[in-house]
Amino acid sequence: MTWQLQDAKNKFSEVVDTSITNGPQIISRRGRNTAVLISYDEYQKLTTPSKDLKALLYNSGFHELDLTRDKSLTGRASEQLI
């Protein structure tokens, strides 16, 4: 929902309650969107660092893949097309 700044000031408690129950609330000034009010839970989701890359890759199962090079393939790629 979009609130005009003056309405958001006058109904601040309602804007806060609505941000908790219905998600982010947009506040506009002079017809332009200028701010967003979000709940604290939503703020924490946005600012909490995600797992580091190493942990992400390890937990994805990629660490179980055999990525060693097949040494039976030698020579240039053009020679292997025959």
N, C-alpha and C positions, 0 to 999 in steps of 0.2 A: 504494500500500500504506500502511496505517496502522501506526505503531509506537507502543507504549507508551513513555513517556519513559525509564523505567528500561532497557528493552530497547535503545532508541536510544543511550543512554549506553554500555551494555555492548558494543554492536555498531556503534559509530560508523563504522568503516571500511566495514562492510557496507552501512550506510545510505547513505554517500557513494557507494560504487560502484553501488548500486542506483539512486540518483538520476541518475547519469550514463547508465546503460544503459536504465533503464525509466521515467525521468521523475520528476516531483516526488514526494517522500515526505512523508506527513502524520505529524506527531508529536502524540500526545494525552497529556494529563495529567488524571488523575482522571476519565477517560471523556469528556473534551471535547477536540475538536481545537484545538490551541493554536499550532502552528507548521508550516511547510512548508520542507523542505530541497530546493533545486533546484541543478542543475549550474551552473557558471559560465557556460557557453554560453547556457543558458536565461536566466540573470540578465541577460546582455548584451543578449539579444533584447528583454527587457522594459524595460530602462533606456536603450537607445540611442534618441535622438530620431528620430522619423520625419521625412521630408522636410517642408519648410515648405509651406504652402498654395499659394503662388505656383508653386513647382516642381511640385507635385502636379497643379494645374490645367493648367499648360503641357504637361506630359508626357502628360496624358490626351487631348489632341487638341482640347479645348474652345476653345483659342486660335484655331483655324482657323474656327470658326463665325462667320457674319455675324449679329451681334446688333443691327444698326442698326434703328431703328424704321421701319415702313412708313408714310410720311407721306401715302399716298393714302387712308388711312382717317381721315376727319375726322368730327367731330360726336360726339354721344352714342351710347352703345351701344344705347339703346332706338330711336334713329332708324335704325340699321343693320339692325334685325330685319325691316324691311318687305320 
